[in-house]
């Protein structure tokens, strides 16, 4: 048998839920502008074919991890190779796994467009 819940208890639950949502609203944001994730390292991940031609050039935010024969990371920008190179930007990041013949990972600075977007 279920006991009836009084109205003040229902209002209290609702008030606690609203307080929790308002408090965690800024914490649940995918932006990188908080104090914990502000100074992440940036890396350039260059993928080339057997002849040394550029397949893709990635800018990774955070650490780059080994994944089988390739790497996994959070991509912020991609420059595709070929006759018509295309630059793609991911302002909120994109989880990527790359695999290729020649992969070179080097440290780099934060891209200028991200510095402008983050406001510092």
N, C-alpha and C positions, 0 to 999 in steps of 0.2 A: 504494500500500500504506500502510495506516495503522499507526502505531506505537502500541503499548499505553501507556496513561497509568498511572503508578504511583499507588498509594493515597495517599501523602502529598500529591501534587499535587491530587487530588480533594478532600481535606480542606482544603487551603489555599484552593482556589477557593470552597468552601462557607463557610469562615470569612471570607473577604473579602466575599462576598455578604451575610452576616449583619451584618458591621460596617457596610457601606454602607447597608443598610436601617435599622439602628438610628440611624446618624448623620443620615440625611436624613428620618427620621420626623417631626421637628418642622418641618422646612422645607417639607414637602409639604402641610402643613395649610392649609385655605382660610380660617382665622381671620385677623382683622385685628389681633391683639394683639402682633405682632412689632414690633421697633423701626423697621423700614423703612416699614411701612404704617400706623403708629400715627396720624399727623397728616394724614390725607387731607382734602381740602376736601369740604364737603357743599353740595349745591345743591338748591333746590326747583324742580321743573319743573312748571308749571301749564299744562294743556291745556284750552282753552275753545272753545265753538262760536261761530258768527257772532253770536249774541245776547249773548255774555258769560257764559253758564251754564257751570258747572264740569263738565268731562267726567272729568278725572282730575287728581289732585295727587300728584306723585311726590317722594320724597326720594332723591337720587342720591348715591352715595359715589364720590369721585374726580372726574375731569373729565367734562364733558358735551361731546360732539363733534357737529358738524353731520353729518347723513346725509341727503342728498337734500333734501327739503323739511322734514324733521324733525330729530330728535336721537337719538343713541344714548348709553347710559350704563349704569352698574350700579345698579339700583334696590334700595333697602333697605326702602322702605315705599310703599304706594299707598293713596290715599283716592279712591274712585270717587264720582262725582257722581250726581245723580238724586234721587228722592224718598226713597230709603232709602240713605244713604251707607254704604259698607263700607270699613273699614280693613284692609289686608292687610300683613303684615310678612314680610320675607324676611331671616332672620338671617344667612344666608351670601351674600346678594346674588343678583341675577337680572339677566342681561344683557337689556336692553330697547331696542327701537327704537320711538319714538313719532312720529306724524305727525298734524298737526291744523291747523286754521285759525289759531288764536291760541295761540302757545306762548310763555310767559314763563319765563326762567331767572334765578333770583336766588340769591345765597349765603344759607346758613342755618347754624345750629349743629347739632352732632351730636345726634340724637334721644336723649332721656333713657333710653329702654329699651335702646339700644345701649351707652350709657355704663355702665349697671348691669350689662349682660351681659358687657362687656369688663372690668369691675372697676376702672374709673377714670373 
